[in-house]
Amino acid sequence: MDWQVSYVTAELNKPGTVFQVQTIVFDKNSKISMGELTVLPDYSLQDFSLKLEFVLIIIPA
């Protein structure tokens, strides 16, 4: 159900918003969604710092 995340990320990425969408995964390898969309993650769990500030986490199921 990867398409559900696309609705919210489209809204968050609209011009004029204060949000910056970034992705985090287990490793830095590119991921291919069910809809064949390839995503290169911004962070892996190994290089992610809890010192980064974030206001929202979306975990697709």
C-alpha positions, 0 to 999 in steps of 0.5 A: 500500500505504498500509494497511501504515503504518496498523498501525504508527501505530495501535500507536504512537498507543495510550494510554500510549506515549511516541511522537507520530506526525507526517507530513512530505511534499514540500509542506503540501497535504493528501494522500489515501491509496489508501483515501481517507483524507485527511491534513494533513501536519505538516511539509513538507520546506521547513519541517522542521528536522533539529534535531527529535528523532526515533527512527523514520522510516517511508517507505511504498513 
